[in-house]
Amino acid sequence: MSDSISVEMKEAAAAGDPVALCRVMVATPSVNPILAAGGVGERAMADLTCSWLRDWGLETEIVEVEPGRYNVIGRLEGSGPSLLLNGHLDTVGVEGMTTAPFGAELVDGKVLGRGSCDMKGGVASILAATRRLANGGPRPNLIVAFTADEEYASVGMAHLVKSGVRADMAVVCEPTSLTVMPAHKGFVWIEADFRGRAAHGSRPEIGVDAIRHAGLYLAALDRYADDLKARPAHPLLQYGSFHAGTIHGGSAESVYPEGCTLMLERRTMPGEAPGTVMEEFEAVLSELRTEEESLDGTLKMTLKRPGTEVATSSELVQGLLAAIDHHGIEARVEGMTAWVDAAFLNESGVPAVCFGPGDIAQAHTEDEWIEAQQISSCADVLESFARGLAAE
């Protein structure tokens, strides 16, 4: 933990102060070791958050989901529907940051440092609300779940769902600027391999240019991208999209390239099946083959994640909006374009939405920060929403 955190700050965090909680966590490195050399992972954060939850009276455990990677689960018994509050413990790396990554300074009402926005501010809001709920008064059956590895492969959330943890509803406190986001896009990653025939650059009669074929396929996909925009718009997410992420191929300027590989990403709408997406990409490739006889290309899906949504009329969404309005904050509903761990919960049958402090535009940036007031406001909303469930 950074030396910038005073004893008084640690005591304030232990008492449930939302901004102090955020600052102590920002000062506790938890860089995902898959993303950055020297990343320490979630252990210190797991120990820290688990100790707070245990001190506040929750039944708490640390779970090693993969070697050196940790989830924290806390349970508080109450009444009414069960509520799961979730945040992730890992952060991206710190290379290139212009502010002290783990300084956790409070400047002009902003907490600075890696993870402040994504998403230790959200975790702090969860913790502060949990502290108040544990102190007494109406409280729901509460599950607090802090997970590992969201920034890479989501092994923490995958393990949580596989372990059988269930709730009637869930809030994932990703940075949404205190907007309720009940829908988000998914994605499909596709590897497109094109095989040519190597030859000296002076021998076009025997060489087959794999890079050119990859380029023709990309150009043909422009029509597919236009088609996506012509489909009926999702009320919150608008349209699916496609782009090329990387391209690799060729060996030298004077040699016809014998191979070229494109990595493609298709952002999907809730309900779109990955198999159908693959069929659409295959159809474009098949049509191109009729025009270019020497083209030899294959497609392979390398990763898929579903888009999911919760009805805006649901008890979860409407309850959150009412709690937001109760605290004098503008109640807004929008779509989240990024894929988030809420998908795992929704797919397992637990309705989950995103709602949290901080602007996603600040996530992963060189000067990452979060407005301290939003952390406190989010904690207020979560507490009110949870108590409303318990009173039913």
C-alpha positions as CSV (number, residue, x, y, z in Angstrom):
1,M,0.0,0.0,0.0
2,S,1.2,3.5,-0.8
3,D,2.8,5.5,1.9
4,S,0.5,8.4,1.0
5,I,-2.3,6.7,3.0
6,S,-2.4,7.9,6.6
7,V,-3.5,6.1,9.6
8,E,-6.5,8.4,9.8
9,M,-7.4,7.6,6.2
10,K,-7.3,3.8,6.9
11,E,-9.5,4.3,9.9
12,A,-12.0,6.3,7.9
13,A,-12.1,3.5,5.3
14,A,-12.6,0.9,8.0
15,A,-15.6,3.0,9.2
16,G,-17.1,2.9,5.7
17,D,-16.3,6.3,4.3
18,P,-16.7,5.9,0.6
19,V,-14.0,8.2,-0.6
20,A,-11.5,6.9,2.0
21,L,-12.3,3.3,0.9
22,C,-11.5,4.3,-2.7
23,R,-8.3,6.0,-1.9
24,V,-7.0,3.1,0.2
25,M,-7.8,0.6,-2.6
26,V,-6.2,2.8,-5.3
27,A,-3.1,2.8,-3.1
28,T,-3.2,-1.0,-3.1
29,P,-1.8,-2.2,-6.5
30,S,-3.8,-4.9,-8.2
31,V,-2.6,-4.9,-11.8
32,N,-3.7,-7.9,-13.8
33,P,-0.5,-10.0,-14.3
34,I,-1.7,-11.3,-17.7
35,L,-1.8,-7.7,-19.0
36,A,1.4,-6.3,-17.6
37,A,4.7,-7.7,-16.6
38,G,5.1,-7.4,-12.8
39,G,1.4,-7.2,-12.2
40,V,0.7,-8.4,-8.7
41,G,-2.9,-9.5,-9.2
42,E,-5.8,-9.4,-6.7
43,R,-4.5,-10.9,-3.5
44,A,-3.8,-7.8,-1.6
45,M,-7.1,-6.3,-2.6
46,A,-8.9,-9.5,-1.7
47,D,-7.3,-9.5,1.7
48,L,-8.2,-5.8,2.2
49,T,-11.9,-6.0,1.1
50,C,-12.4,-9.3,2.9
51,S,-11.1,-7.9,6.2
52,W,-13.5,-4.9,5.9
53,L,-16.5,-7.1,5.1
54,R,-15.7,-9.6,7.9
55,D,-15.2,-6.7,10.4
56,W,-18.6,-5.4,9.5
57,G,-20.3,-8.7,10.3
58,L,-20.6,-10.4,6.9
59,E,-20.0,-14.1,6.4
60,T,-17.0,-13.8,4.1
61,E,-14.6,-16.0,2.1
62,I,-11.7,-15.6,-0.3
63,V,-11.8,-18.1,-3.2
64,E,-8.7,-18.9,-5.3
65,V,-10.3,-19.2,-8.8
66,E,-7.0,-19.9,-10.5
67,P,-3.5,-20.1,-9.1
68,G,-2.8,-16.6,-7.6
69,R,-6.2,-15.2,-8.7
70,Y,-8.8,-14.4,-6.1
71,N,-12.5,-13.7,-5.6
72,V,-14.1,-12.3,-2.4
73,I,-17.7,-13.3,-1.5
74,G,-19.6,-11.8,1.4
75,R,-23.1,-12.6,2.6
76,L,-25.5,-10.6,4.8
77,E,-28.7,-12.1,5.9
78,G,-31.9,-10.0,5.5
79,S,-35.4,-10.1,4.1
80,G,-37.0,-9.7,0.7
81,P,-35.4,-10.5,-2.7
82,S,-31.7,-11.3,-2.8
83,L,-29.4,-8.7,-4.2
84,L,-25.9,-9.3,-5.5
85,L,-23.5,-6.3,-5.8
86,N,-20.5,-6.9,-8.0
87,G,-17.2,-5.2,-8.8
88,H,-13.8,-6.5,-10.1
89,L,-10.6,-6.2,-8.2
90,D,-8.0,-6.1,-11.0
91,T,-6.8,-3.1,-13.0
92,V,-4.9,-2.6,-16.3
93,G,-1.2,-1.7,-16.2
94,V,0.4,1.6,-15.3
95,E,2.9,2.2,-18.1
96,G,2.8,5.7,-19.5
97,M,0.7,7.2,-16.6
98,T,1.3,10.9,-16.0
99,T,0.0,10.7,-12.4
100,A,1.3,8.5,-9.6
101,P,-0.5,5.2,-10.3
102,F,-0.9,4.3,-6.6
103,G,-0.7,7.8,-5.1
104,A,-4.4,7.9,-4.5
105,E,-4.3,11.7,-4.2
106,L,-7.5,13.7,-3.7
107,V,-7.2,16.8,-5.9
108,D,-10.0,19.3,-6.7
109,G,-12.6,16.7,-5.7
110,K,-11.1,13.9,-7.8
111,V,-9.4,10.7,-6.6
112,L,-6.4,10.1,-8.9
113,G,-4.7,6.8,-9.7
114,R,-4.9,3.5,-11.5
115,G,-8.2,1.9,-11.0
116,S,-9.9,4.9,-9.4
117,C,-12.5,4.9,-12.2
118,D,-12.3,1.3,-13.3
119,M,-13.4,0.3,-10.9
120,K,-12.3,0.8,-7.3
121,G,-14.7,3.8,-7.1
122,G,-17.5,1.4,-7.8
123,V,-16.1,-1.2,-5.3
124,A,-15.9,1.6,-2.7
125,S,-19.6,2.5,-3.3
126,I,-20.5,-1.1,-2.8
127,L,-18.5,-1.4,0.4
128,A,-19.8,1.9,1.9
129,A,-23.4,0.9,1.2
130,T,-22.8,-2.6,2.7
131,R,-21.3,-1.0,5.9
132,R,-24.5,1.0,6.4
133,L,-26.7,-2.0,5.7
134,A,-24.8,-4.1,8.1
135,N,-25.3,-1.5,10.8
136,G,-29.0,-2.2,11.0
137,G,-32.3,-1.2,9.6
138,P,-34.1,-2.8,6.7
139,R,-31.7,-4.9,4.7
140,P,-32.0,-7.4,1.9
141,N,-30.5,-10.8,1.6
142,L,-27.2,-9.4,0.3
143,I,-24.3,-11.0,-1.6
144,V,-21.2,-8.9,-2.2
145,A,-19.0,-10.4,-4.9
146,F,-15.6,-9.0,-5.9
147,T,-14.1,-10.9,-8.8
148,A,-10.7,-11.4,-10.5
149,D,-9.5,-10.9,-14.0
150,E,-12.3,-8.9,-15.5
151,E,-9.8,-6.9,-17.5
152,Y,-8.7,-10.0,-19.4
153,A,-10.7,-13.3,-19.4
154,S,-13.2,-12.8,-16.6
155,V,-12.1,-16.0,-14.9
156,G,-13.4,-14.6,-11.6
157,M,-16.9,-14.0,-12.8
158,A,-17.0,-17.3,-14.7
159,H,-16.0,-19.2,-11.5
160,L,-18.6,-17.3,-9.5
161,V,-21.4,-18.3,-11.8
162,K,-20.1,-21.9,-12.1
163,S,-20.0,-22.2,-8.3
164,G,-23.7,-21.8,-8.2
165,V,-24.0,-18.3,-6.6
166,R,-27.5,-17.0,-7.4
167,A,-29.5,-13.9,-6.6
168,D,-32.9,-12.4,-7.6
169,M,-31.1,-9.5,-9.1
170,A,-27.6,-7.9,-9.4
171,V,-25.9,-4.5,-9.9
172,V,-22.5,-4.4,-11.5
173,C,-20.9,-1.1,-10.5
174,E,-18.9,-0.4,-13.6
175,P,-18.4,3.3,-14.3
176,T,-21.6,4.6,-15.9
177,S,-21.7,8.2,-14.6
178,L,-24.6,7.1,-12.3
179,T,-26.7,6.1,-15.3
180,V,-28.6,2.8,-15.2
181,M,-27.4,0.7,-18.1
182,P,-29.6,-2.5,-18.5
183,A,-28.3,-3.5,-22.0
184,H,-24.8,-4.0,-23.4
185,K,-23.3,-5.3,-26.6
186,G,-21.5,-8.6,-27.0
187,F,-18.8,-9.6,-29.5
188,V,-17.5,-12.3,-31.7
189,W,-13.8,-12.5,-32.7
190,I,-13.0,-14.1,-36.0
191,E,-9.7,-15.2,-37.5
192,A,-9.7,-15.0,-41.3
193,D,-6.8,-16.9,-42.9
194,F,-5.8,-16.4,-46.5
195,R,-3.4,-18.6,-48.3
196,G,-1.5,-17.5,-51.4
197,R,1.5,-18.9,-53.3
198,A,5.0,-17.5,-52.6
199,A,6.9,-16.4,-55.7
200,H,9.5,-13.8,-56.7
201,G,8.0,-10.4,-57.2
202,S,8.9,-10.6,-60.9
203,R,6.8,-13.8,-61.5
204,P,3.1,-12.7,-61.3
205,E,2.1,-15.7,-63.5
206,I,2.9,-18.1,-60.6
207,G,2.5,-15.9,-57.5
208,V,-0.8,-15.6,-55.6
209,D,-1.0,-12.6,-53.3
210,A,-2.7,-13.5,-50.0
211,I,-2.5,-9.9,-48.7
212,R,-4.5,-8.7,-51.8
213,H,-7.1,-11.4,-51.1
214,A,-7.4,-10.3,-47.5
215,G,-7.8,-6.7,-48.7
216,L,-10.6,-7.8,-51.1
217,Y,-12.4,-9.5,-48.3
218,L,-12.2,-6.4,-46.1
219,A,-13.5,-4.3,-48.9
220,A,-16.4,-6.7,-49.5
221,L,-17.2,-6.5,-45.8
222,D,-17.9,-2.7,-46.2
223,R,-21.3,-3.7,-47.7
224,Y,-21.9,-6.0,-44.7
225,A,-21.2,-3.1,-42.3
226,D,-23.7,-0.9,-44.2
227,D,-26.2,-3.7,-43.9
228,L,-25.9,-3.8,-40.1
229,K,-26.8,-0.1,-40.0
230,A,-29.9,-0.8,-42.1
231,R,-31.3,-3.2,-39.6
232,P,-33.9,-2.2,-37.0
233,A,-32.2,-0.2,-34.2
234,H,-32.0,-1.5,-30.7
235,P,-33.7,1.1,-28.4
236,L,-30.6,1.5,-26.2
237,L,-27.7,0.1,-28.3
238,Q,-28.6,1.2,-31.8
239,Y,-26.6,-1.1,-34.2
240,G,-24.1,-3.9,-34.4
241,S,-20.8,-3.1,-36.0
242,F,-17.7,-4.6,-37.5
243,H,-14.0,-3.7,-37.7
244,A,-10.6,-5.3,-38.4
245,G,-8.4,-5.4,-35.4
246,T,-5.1,-6.7,-36.7
247,I,-3.5,-7.9,-40.0
248,H,-0.3,-10.0,-40.4
249,G,1.2,-11.3,-43.6
250,G,4.0,-11.4,-46.1
251,S,7.7,-11.9,-45.7
252,A,9.5,-9.3,-47.9
253,E,8.7,-6.5,-50.4
254,S,9.9,-8.6,-53.4
255,V,8.0,-11.8,-52.5
256,Y,4.4,-12.6,-53.2
257,P,2.9,-13.3,-49.7
258,E,1.9,-16.9,-49.1
259,G,-0.2,-16.0,-46.1
260,C,-2.2,-13.3,-44.5
261,T,-4.3,-13.4,-41.3
262,L,-7.0,-10.8,-40.3
263,M,-8.4,-10.6,-36.8
264,L,-12.0,-9.3,-37.0
265,E,-14.4,-8.2,-34.4
266,R,-18.2,-8.0,-34.7
267,R,-20.0,-6.2,-31.9
268,T,-23.4,-7.9,-31.4
269,M,-26.8,-7.0,-30.2
270,P,-28.6,-8.9,-27.3
271,G,-30.1,-12.1,-28.8
272,E,-27.7,-12.3,-31.8
273,A,-26.3,-15.9,-32.0
274,P,-22.6,-16.2,-32.7
275,G,-23.4,-19.0,-35.2
276,T,-25.5,-16.7,-37.2
277,V,-22.8,-14.0,-37.2
278,M,-20.3,-16.6,-38.6
279,E,-22.8,-17.5,-41.3
280,E,-23.0,-13.9,-42.3
281,F,-19.2,-13.6,-42.6
282,E,-19.0,-16.9,-44.5
283,A,-21.6,-15.6,-47.0
284,V,-19.5,-12.6,-47.8
285,L,-16.5,-14.9,-48.3
286,S,-18.4,-17.3,-50.5
287,E,-19.6,-14.5,-52.8
288,L,-16.0,-13.2,-53.1
289,R,-14.8,-16.7,-54.1
290,T,-17.1,-16.6,-57.2
291,E,-15.4,-13.4,-58.3
292,E,-11.8,-14.4,-57.4
293,E,-11.2,-18.0,-58.3
294,S,-7.7,-18.2,-56.8
295,L,-8.9,-17.0,-53.4
296,D,-8.3,-19.6,-50.6
297,G,-9.6,-18.4,-47.3
298,T,-11.1,-19.8,-44.1
299,L,-12.8,-18.3,-41.1
300,K,-12.6,-19.4,-37.4
301,M,-14.3,-18.1,-34.3
302,T,-11.8,-17.5,-31.6
303,L,-13.9,-15.9,-28.8
304,K,-17.5,-15.0,-28.2
305,R,-19.3,-13.1,-25.5
306,P,-23.1,-12.5,-25.5
307,G,-24.9,-9.2,-25.5
308,T,-27.5,-9.2,-22.8
309,E,-30.3,-6.9,-21.5
310,V,-32.8,-6.5,-18.7
311,A,-36.2,-5.0,-19.4
312,T,-36.4,-1.3,-18.5
313,S,-39.8,-2.1,-16.9
314,S,-38.2,-4.6,-14.5
315,E,-38.2,-4.2,-10.7
316,L,-34.4,-3.9,-10.8
317,V,-34.3,-1.0,-13.3
318,Q,-37.3,0.8,-11.9
319,G,-36.1,0.4,-8.3
320,L,-32.7,1.8,-9.1
321,L,-34.3,4.8,-11.0
322,A,-36.5,5.5,-8.0
323,A,-33.6,5.4,-5.6
324,I,-31.6,7.7,-7.9
325,D,-34.4,10.2,-8.1
326,H,-34.9,10.0,-4.3
327,H,-31.3,11.4,-3.9
328,G,-31.9,14.3,-6.3
329,I,-29.9,12.8,-9.2
330,E,-31.1,12.8,-12.7
331,A,-32.5,9.3,-13.4
332,R,-31.2,8.1,-16.8
333,V,-31.3,4.9,-18.7
334,E,-28.8,4.2,-21.5
335,G,-27.1,1.4,-23.3
336,M,-23.5,0.3,-22.5
337,T,-21.6,-0.3,-25.7
338,A,-18.8,-2.2,-24.0
339,W,-19.1,-5.9,-23.0
340,V,-19.2,-6.4,-19.2
341,D,-19.3,-9.2,-16.7
342,A,-23.0,-8.7,-16.2
343,A,-23.4,-10.9,-19.2
344,F,-22.3,-14.0,-17.2
345,L,-25.0,-13.2,-14.5
346,N,-27.7,-12.6,-17.1
347,E,-26.9,-15.8,-18.9
348,S,-27.0,-17.7,-15.6
349,G,-30.5,-16.4,-14.9
350,V,-29.6,-13.5,-12.6
351,P,-30.9,-10.2,-14.0
352,A,-28.0,-7.8,-13.9
353,V,-27.5,-4.1,-14.9
354,C,-24.6,-1.8,-14.7
355,F,-24.7,1.3,-12.5
356,G,-21.7,3.0,-10.9
357,P,-19.7,6.1,-10.4
358,G,-17.2,7.5,-12.8
359,D,-17.0,8.2,-16.5
360,I,-15.9,5.3,-18.7
361,A,-14.0,7.8,-20.8
362,Q,-11.5,8.0,-17.8
363,A,-11.0,4.3,-17.5
364,H,-7.5,3.0,-18.4
365,T,-6.2,6.6,-19.2
366,E,-2.8,8.0,-18.4
367,D,-4.3,10.3,-15.8
368,E,-7.2,8.1,-14.5
369,W,-9.5,9.8,-12.0
370,I,-13.0,9.7,-10.6
371,E,-15.2,12.4,-9.0
372,A,-15.3,11.7,-5.3
373,Q,-18.9,13.0,-5.1
374,Q,-20.1,10.3,-7.5
375,I,-18.6,7.6,-5.3
376,S,-20.6,8.9,-2.3
377,S,-23.8,9.4,-4.4
378,C,-23.6,5.8,-5.7
379,A,-23.3,4.5,-2.2
380,D,-26.4,6.4,-1.2
381,V,-28.4,5.1,-4.1
382,L,-27.3,1.5,-3.5
383,E,-28.2,1.7,0.2
384,S,-31.6,3.1,-0.6
385,F,-32.3,0.6,-3.3
386,A,-31.3,-2.3,-1.1
387,R,-33.4,-1.1,1.9
388,G,-36.4,-0.7,-0.5
389,L,-36.1,-4.4,-1.4
390,A,-36.0,-5.4,2.2
391,A,-39.1,-3.5,3.0
392,E,-41.2,-5.4,0.5
